[in-house]
Amino acid sequence: MNELSLLAPLLAGVVLGILFFGGLWWTVRRAIASQWVGLWFFASLLVRTAIVLVGLYLACGDTWQRWLAALFGFVVTRLFIMRLSRPTPVNPEGDHAP
């Protein structure tokens, strides 16, 4: 297996990661304003997980190297999104020296 054949599952993992965590972000924003918060989160979890599992299966088949590449893309996407969405620290004292 060459490295080029691992590029497609890697990109599939990145796209699925964006869909999964983008869907989570969308769910949180919708659920906050909803009367049925638990239902939103449960249904979203089921749908997002089903999409990721089916997508990974279609992208990877039965080759463990392709699964590893796709999961690597998924995890890297998670870390990247966590870094982007990190809140900025608030300093109540201001930004001056003591």
Secondary structure in CASP SS format (residue, H / E / C, confidence):
PFRMAT SS
TARGET T0000
AUTHOR 0000-0000-0000
METHOD secondary structure of the structure
MODEL  1
M C 1.00
N C 1.00
E H 1.00
L H 1.00
S H 1.00
L H 1.00
L H 1.00
A H 1.00
P H 1.00
L H 1.00
L H 1.00
A H 1.00
G H 1.00
V H 1.00
V H 1.00
L H 1.00
G H 1.00
I H 1.00
L H 1.00
F H 1.00
F H 1.00
G H 1.00
G H 1.00
L H 1.00
W H 1.00
W H 1.00
T H 1.00
V H 1.00
R H 1.00
R H 1.00
A H 1.00
I H 1.00
A C 1.00
S C 1.00
Q C 1.00
W C 1.00
V H 1.00
G H 1.00
L H 1.00
W H 1.00
F H 1.00
F H 1.00
A H 1.00
S H 1.00
L H 1.00
L H 1.00
V H 1.00
R H 1.00
T H 1.00
A H 1.00
I H 1.00
V H 1.00
L H 1.00
V H 1.00
G H 1.00
L H 1.00
Y H 1.00
L H 1.00
A H 1.00
C H 1.00
G C 1.00
D C 1.00
T C 1.00
W H 1.00
Q H 1.00
R H 1.00
W H 1.00
L H 1.00
A H 1.00
A H 1.00
L H 1.00
F H 1.00
G H 1.00
F H 1.00
V H 1.00
V H 1.00
T H 1.00
R H 1.00
L H 1.00
F H 1.00
I H 1.00
M H 1.00
R H 1.00
L H 1.00
S C 1.00
R C 1.00
P C 1.00
T C 1.00
P C 1.00
V C 1.00
N C 1.00
P C 1.00
E C 1.00
G C 1.00
D C 1.00
H C 1.00
A C 1.00
P C 1.00
END
